[in-house]
Amino acid sequence: MTGACLEDVNHEIYGGLYSQMIFGESFQEPPMQINMKGLSGQISCKAPRTELKDESSIRSWQPVKTGNATGVFSIDNTHPFVGQQSQRISFISGTGAIGIENRRLNRQGLYLQGQKTYEGVIYAKADQPTPLYITLENADGSIIYAETTPTINSPNWKKYNYQLTPSQTASSARLSITLHRPGTVDLGYVFLQPGSWGRYKNLPLRKDVIDGLLKEKISVLRYGGSMTLSDSYRWKNMIGPREKRPPYKNVWYPYASNGWGIIDFMNMCEAMHITAIPDFDSNETPADMADFVEYENGGINTKWGKKRIADGHPATYHLKYLELGNEQYNNAKLTAQFKLLSDAIWAKDPSIQIIYCLSDDTREDVGGDISYLKQTIAHCRQNGHQAWFDVHVWNAEADQPDLKDFVFAEEKLKTIASPNDFKLCIFEENADNARMKRALGHANAINRLQRLNYDVPIVCAANCLQVDQQNDNGWDQGLLFFNQSFVWAQPSYYVTQMMADNYLPSTIRSEFQTKNDSLDITARKSADGKIITLQVVNHKDKAINTQVILDDYNRSTGKVSITELKGNSLGDENTANDPNKIMPVKRSLSIKNNSCNYTFAPYSFTILKFE
């Protein structure tokens, strides 16, 4: 019940969780024309926006010019380092500097910690030895924080490592790459990240973001979604040196990086000690999926197990789950492909549980020609497996956990298969907002799922993360927000945290003696019956006073622990300027004769814990 869906939508990964501080790392964005005094040509930097259309389409690089220097920029499509193109910089004449500068995702500005080392990589080439200035500086270039000057000395693509230690902390810095004398340099790839001090367990992950996820106490992460629906989204493109991995056309951003991919996701979950569920495009080949399973779980004598070891991971990943597809309608072609992929996976490791994603219109998908799902269930049964399906639900309002499709799917599948032959999961509980009403809806959804006479094995809320003010694609629903310098939680994040802190395994009967449609309540108990919790949602604008009575409970006096999350309105949210506006508050209350009086605040989610 305490999972989350991680997907590179609204830059959760590239420009977010990934420690890479440069956006436009391999110069794949379309160019803009440069026409200014002393400068001409083209610089890779532009990309269209689905949302925020009033914002600039300039996403990454911009020109730098000082003094009376003149220069020309151009795009090389003939011999790019990776992808379709590389960037060329030519210093023609004069004195000063000519080059380009980068300010992170959508030019937010780089956040730098003073006296801390940053490490980087650049791939470049030049026909003649040419000094290249790599500089951390303030937004207008008037203050230099750190600088290094490698000489580009090869006409072929060559890797240059560098380190920079800023002299002071800066909140809106830039990285500039410039020439200070006549010459031409081609740039193919630029990388910059904090040293190990700013990364989680030395992985390519922002430490502050991972620390935030750990405090949320999520138990499972699903990595995928619509981002997988791309012919270039293939796991074998996500291994090997990051700089040499081909960029891919993501549904959400068409110039995305494979620098952080499925194997990095597995490494992250392993380091965090949480369950990982990678999602794959259904058009992966059976041979490649077999190789993936062998890479993850294969021994030292297997081809891909040896590859994993060579990549620095001697132990197996103990992969337990993986998902195929995302929101595609079941038909003959997809069903046949699922069978081929499943057979290839189970031939390598029959213990893996495969989850098949239903379409985003579950009612139409399941309510139409259900024979395809029947074939999938039968194929799983023949191979000794339950068929698990992923149902996506909508939950945008405080009192609207839309579980009708989930229940509909369960009832329809029961008409073609035994309940023991399948299970339903939720890998996307979508809301399209991150405000208090989403938090109450999130709590309401978990409450209702726990009350179903059905064992829902995995529930993930979407989206796991969101970069503040960078909602390019409309899915404004992150649980954990962050910008270039710090991290903060939204109210729905705290619902997950509260559920995790107070988790108990069994649901028990609860009822109102008087009619009440304002409160949603689920009661849970521990295996030994010594602990009982009440999870209560009040989505209305009025406080509700209640008398809570516990039957068959063997403690008549003592304290009840209370954790309460409440807002002043359904529109409340936490912001960069007020990150702690909505937070859980803990206190205790006396209980006598197995009873206590409690008033549930307006717009609140409360857990009462009796021990």
Secondary structure, 3 states (H helix, E strand, C coil): CCEEEECCCCCCHHHHHECCCCCCCCCCCCEEEEEECCEEEEEECECCCCCCCCCCCECCCEEEEEECCEEEEEEECCCCCCCCCEEEEEEEECCEEEEEEECCHHHCCEEECCCCCEEEEEEEECCCCEECEEEEECCCCCCEEEEECCEECCCCCEEEEEEECCCCCEEEEEEEEEECCCEEEEEEEEEEEECHHHEHHHCCEEHHHHHHHHHHCCCEEEECCHHHCCCCCCHHHHCCCHHHCCCECCCCCCCECCCCCHHHHHHHHHHHCCEEEEEECCCCCHHHHHHHHHHHHCCCCCHHHHHHHHCCCCCCCCCCEEEECCECCCCHHHHHHHHHHHHHHHHHCCCCEEEEECECCHHHHHHCCCHHHHHHHHHHHHCCCCEEEEEEEECCCCCCCECHHHHHHHHHHHCCCCHHHEEEEEEEEECCCCCHHHHHHHHHHHHHHHHCCCCCCCEEECCCEEECCCCCCCCCCCCEEECCCCEEECHHHHHHHHHHHCCCCEEECCCCCCCCCCEEEEEEECCCCCCEEEEEEECCCCCEEEEEECCCCCCCEEEEEEEEEECCCCCCCCCCCCCCCCCCEEEEEEEECCEEEEEECCCEEEEEEEC
